[in-house]
Each structure stands twice: as C-alpha cells, then as structure tokens.
Amino acid sequence: MFYVIYDMDQYLIDIDYPDAPDDEFISLISSQRTMINAYMHEGIVTSYSLSSDRTKLWVTIVASSEREVGEILSTFPLIGYMVYSIHKLAFHNTAQFSMPPISLN
C-alpha cells in the first residue's frame, strides 16, 4: 500500500453576492474576470461557477492553508461585496475539456 502526499489542498469557496448590485459592483466585474482568468492560468483557481440569478458563486482554489485562501480572496476586486465560507475538500474531480490527442499519421 502506498500513500501520495500533497502539500497543497483544494478548497471550495461558497460566495453570496448582493441581490441588487450597485454601479460600483458592475464596474468591477471586468477586473474580477481578468484576475480569475490569471489565477486559472496559474492553476490557483480550478473552477469558477456563477448561479443563473447571479447571486451565488462557487470557486475552487488550490492552496496550502485556509489562511492562504483568505489571502487570495482578499485580492479579488469584488471582495467587498462577498459574504463567503471556505470549505476544505477531500477531493475535487472535474472533467477536463481539451483537444483530443493529435495523431501524426
């Protein structure tokens, strides 16, 4: 029997946004998306989902501690509008959408 030890954990952040966002909130959305895209490219954010009514957001983050998750969240442009809870995950499986392998026949 063998064990794999990971030094990074995955966290699910359950976020509530206001029901009626103000103009400042709206103006920060573009900056938020840019930051999320950068974090996704770096492998820090692994998923980002928004409910259809736009009041609930779920983010998965790879970090070494809950404190580090809080530090990452504090950089989000919309942090001032977020009410959130952090949940450490045992695992987080996702289907990877990618191009099929290229065959050089």
Protein Blocks (a to p, Z undefined) as FASTA:
>chain_A
ZZdddfbdcddddddddfbdcfklmmmmmmmmmmmmmmmmnomambdcddfklpaccddd
ddfbfklmmmmmmmpmklmmpccdddddfbdcddddddddddfZZ
